[in-house]
Amino acid sequence: TTAATTTTTISTMGKPDVSTTAAWKALEVHYEATKDVTMKDQFAADADRFKKFSMKFEDILFDFSKNRINEETMELLYKLAEQQDVTGMAKEMFSGVKINSTEGRAVLHVALRNQSNTPIMVDGEDVMPAVNETLARIKVFTESVRSGEWKGQTGKSIEAIVNIGIGGSDLGPVMVC
């Protein structure tokens, strides 16, 4: 005989796995009901589709009209976000609360983008001075690589960078390069 193992997935803030929620189940039912509707059909049925599902912010266009969504999809997604308290989780993230449940730590990528330099407190300490110092060091290093001042092992300027990474660990070097 084999032993049965039951695993309960817990996400941040003690919530059950999102895929077990009523809002998620409603989205699954909605998907089944709309999965065969084509983009062509959606644009033909609604002349204002682009206007309804796009917005512009400065010179950036967010165009969701060419995604397989409709007004009901958006309502269901809003309900899921509300049920999961996305707003509350975002506030906790920006406040330095340890919401990374798998690693038991704060998610500090927000500190890297904190242009207002508002303090982000983790365990009673503002992490922004350390973040600013690290960003300044990265800037000096990357500028010296780009200018050719920084030399590689052979004494020559670095002309190519090989970045090995995945997921979040890949994004930082890509952004710097």
C-alpha positions, 0 to 999 in steps of 0.5 A: 500500500502507498501512503496518501499525502494531502497538500494544502497550498497556502498563499500569502496572507494565509489565503487558500490557493487562489484556484480553490476560490469561488471567484476562480471557479466562476472564471473557469465556468466563464472560460468554458462558455466563451472559449470558442468565441473568436476575436473576429466575432468579438470585434464584429459584435462590438464596434466600441471594443477597442475603446472599452478595452484600451487606455493611454497613459502618456505615450504608453498604450494599454490595449487589451481589446485583442485579448479573449476578454469581454465585460463579464471577464473583467467583472469576474477578474475584479471580483477575484482581485477583491476576493484575494485582497490584491489592494491590501497585499499591494499595501503590505508589499509597499510597506515592507511586510514579509509577504513572500510566504515561501521564503519568509521575507519582504519582497523588496523589488519595490524598493528598487523602484521607490523614486520618492525615496519613501522609507520602506521599513523591514524589521524596524529598519529603513532599507532605502539607504542600502538600496540607494547605495547599491544602485549607485554602485551598480551605476558606477560599475555599468558605466565603467563597463559601457565606457570600456574602462572596466577590463575583463580577465584578458585586460581587454574591454568587455564587449559582450555579456552572457547572462544566465538566469531565470525568472526574477533573477534574470530580469535585473541583469537584463535591465542593467544591460 
